[in-house]
Amino acid sequence: MDKTRSLYPLRLPVQIKAAVREHSQARGVSMNRFLNSVIAEKLFALEYQAMFHHPRCKAILRRAAELVEQEEAQAQAQKSTGVEPGPIEPAESGDLLH
């Protein structure tokens, strides 16, 4: 057997197996291929979600929110003085963490 694959007997409730069969047939793929795709998509979603809980990502998102608030406050102040806000300068690499 291929060393990149393993065999895993899977016990499914009858209703889930029927739904898997229906969805796989509708897509013209085997149940195995369909289940592999569904599992891979779920794992990707879990990893993506976990990424946002990483401390470094949280710090970057907090800093980005602070920068947005600063820009909004600056635009509001300029608007109240009658001065049109200028273009927002693009951030330099690493600005979000400083």
Secondary structure as UniProt FT lines:
FT   TURN            3..4
FT   HELIX           14..27
FT   HELIX           31..51
FT   TURN            52..53
FT   HELIX           55..80
FT   TURN            81..82
FT   TURN            93..94
FT   HELIX           95..97
//
